[in-house]
Every structure is written in C-alpha cells, then in structure tokens.
Amino acid sequence: MTTLNHYNQFADLFRYPDENLVQKAKVFLNTVINNYPAHAEKLSDFVGNLESLAPKEHQEYYMKTFDVNAVCYLDLGYVMFGEDYKRAQLLVNLQNEHKIAGIDCGSELGDHLPNVLCLLAETNNTDFAEELGFIITLPAVRFMLTKFKNTDNYYKDLLEILLEMLQQDFNGEGMKEFAFSEDTFSGKNEFLMPSPKMTVCNTNCKPKRF
C-alpha cells in the first residue's frame, strides 16, 4: 500500500469551514497536481467555488449540505446504519484505533469523515487501513453521492474526487466477498446496510474483518 498522507489534507476540506479553508484547498490542489493530475481539474473547480464565497458564506453552504436539512451526513456510521446498534459498535472500534494512532477527534465522533480520513493516513496497521478503506469508507462515500443526485453542489465534486482516490488506493484484494451489491447504490435506500457476509464491528479489527 502506498503512502496515504494525502487523506490528512483531504480531511481538512470536509471540516467546518474556517478562514484558512481556501488556503488549505490550494495546498491540496498542488499535491493533486503533482501526484494525481487526473483529479486536478475538478479540484481546481472546487477551489474556484470556494474563492467566490466569503468565509461566512462557506459556513452557511457547509451547514446546508451536511447539517441543517442536510443533503447527506458526514458520519459514516450513521450513513451505514442509521441509529442501529451496529453504529455504536463501529464507534467503539474506531475510537480505539484513533487512540492508538494518536488522533484527537475533537468535538466530532470517530466515524466523522474527516476523522476517518485522518485515521487512514495515520494508522500503522496496514491490514486495518485496507479494511477501513475498502469495507467502510469507500462504499459509504459512494452511498453519500447517491444523495446528491440532481443536486448542484460543489461538495459533490469533492466527494467524487475522494471516491476515485479511494478506489485507486483500496482495490479490495482478498476482500471482494465483503463488497456491497450494485443495487445498494441505486438511491432507493435511506442507509447503506451491510451485505449478508459483512461482519462489521464484531471484532476488534486487528487485523480481522470489521
């Protein structure tokens, strides 16, 4: 597995916007131009959209997308399970891994997308990172994109870039049996539910399946 440091930079773009958001986006754009040129044009458009708004407008846009009457939510456990007990199990396991990796989740939970992206970048457990990337993060992000159908929103472009990078970094070698069916992403379901063979959260994930 190649270095996953770019997910630290990616995480900043999904956090609640502050006055440094545009600069952070430009720094990440340089990373993408140098290492992932196929994604540069779309990310450049995202940066352009950010530059067209004042910081307060960024915050309002973010809230409308991910919080108040949200298009979708950034908490991957909720995206997957809603309020089902399996989300609580996932949170317990993720919190343990955050602690091992030395990640401060701040005021958000361990399944908040920026925190998960930082965990992908910072964990030293490569088996865990592969599972977190392929079994949890990749399908959750893909499912989130179904909520943006027929929606003009620049965070949709950012999620599309993230999905493409996740697909590039986590090919699921040896884990295809845990993949979701294509029908899962039809846009008909409220939450992303596990496939029959998926045993998310039933272990401590080191290096077993979730």
JODAGI-V392900 format. One record per residue. RES is the residue in three letters. PSI is psi in radians with two decimals (NA if undefined). Layout:
# JODAGI-V392900
res	psi
RES	PSI
RES	PSI
This chain:
# JODAGI-V392900
res	psi
MET	2.34
THR	2.97
THR	2.52
LEU	0.40
ASN	-0.46
HIS	-0.37
TYR	-0.39
ASN	-0.78
GLN	-0.69
PHE	-0.68
ALA	-0.68
ASP	-0.53
LEU	-0.28
PHE	0.07
ARG	2.86
TYR	2.23
PRO	2.42
ASP	-3.03
GLU	-0.19
ASN	0.06
LEU	-0.81
VAL	-0.75
GLN	-0.72
LYS	-0.69
ALA	-0.66
LYS	-0.68
VAL	-0.76
PHE	-0.62
LEU	-0.72
ASN	-0.70
THR	-0.77
VAL	-0.75
ILE	-0.70
ASN	-0.49
ASN	-0.41
TYR	1.04
PRO	-0.42
ALA	-0.41
HIS	-0.01
ALA	-0.72
GLU	-0.79
LYS	-0.69
LEU	-0.60
SER	-0.66
ASP	-0.69
PHE	-0.79
VAL	-0.71
GLY	-0.70
ASN	-0.68
LEU	-0.74
GLU	-0.36
SER	-0.12
LEU	2.58
ALA	2.76
PRO	-0.75
LYS	-0.66
GLU	-0.65
HIS	-0.81
GLN	-0.74
GLU	-0.71
TYR	-0.77
TYR	-0.79
MET	-0.73
LYS	-0.48
THR	-0.75
PHE	-0.04
ASP	-1.40
VAL	2.09
ASN	0.85
ALA	2.53
VAL	-0.82
CYS	2.99
TYR	2.73
LEU	-0.03
ASP	1.87
LEU	-0.59
GLY	-0.68
TYR	-0.71
VAL	-0.66
MET	-0.84
PHE	-0.11
GLY	-2.35
GLU	0.21
ASP	2.65
TYR	-0.39
LYS	-0.47
ARG	-0.72
ALA	-0.69
GLN	-0.74
LEU	-0.76
LEU	-0.70
VAL	-0.81
ASN	-0.73
LEU	-0.71
GLN	-0.68
ASN	-0.75
GLU	-0.63
HIS	-0.75
LYS	-0.76
ILE	-0.69
ALA	-0.13
GLY	0.55
ILE	2.23
ASP	1.98
CYS	-0.07
GLY	-2.41
SER	-0.08
GLU	2.85
LEU	2.95
GLY	-0.34
ASP	0.08
HIS	2.30
LEU	-0.85
PRO	-0.68
ASN	-0.66
VAL	-0.72
LEU	-0.70
CYS	-0.65
LEU	-0.69
LEU	-0.68
ALA	-0.58
GLU	-0.39
THR	2.50
ASN	-0.04
ASN	1.70
THR	-0.60
ASP	-0.77
PHE	-0.77
ALA	-0.73
GLU	-0.74
GLU	-0.76
LEU	-0.69
GLY	-0.85
PHE	-0.72
ILE	-0.56
ILE	-1.09
THR	-0.84
LEU	-0.94
PRO	-0.57
ALA	-0.76
VAL	-0.72
ARG	-0.69
PHE	-0.68
MET	-0.66
LEU	-0.43
THR	-0.39
LYS	-0.26
PHE	0.19
LYS	2.27
ASN	0.45
THR	2.25
ASP	1.75
ASN	2.24
TYR	-0.26
TYR	-0.37
LYS	-0.77
ASP	-0.70
LEU	-0.70
LEU	-0.62
GLU	-0.70
ILE	-0.77
LEU	-0.78
LEU	-0.77
GLU	-0.67
MET	-0.72
LEU	-0.71
GLN	-0.57
GLN	-0.68
ASP	-0.44
PHE	1.64
ASN	-0.07
GLY	0.44
GLU	2.15
GLY	0.06
MET	0.28
LYS	-0.50
GLU	-0.29
PHE	0.05
ALA	2.67
PHE	2.66
SER	2.75
GLU	-0.54
ASP	-0.40
THR	-0.51
PHE	0.45
SER	-0.25
GLY	0.09
LYS	-0.41
ASN	2.60
GLU	-0.63
PHE	2.72
LEU	2.02
MET	2.67
PRO	2.60
SER	2.80
PRO	-0.52
LYS	-0.10
MET	2.18
THR	0.88
VAL	2.33
CYS	0.02
ASN	-0.04
THR	-3.10
ASN	0.05
CYS	0.64
LYS	1.58
PRO	0.56
LYS	2.97
ARG	2.69
PHE	NA
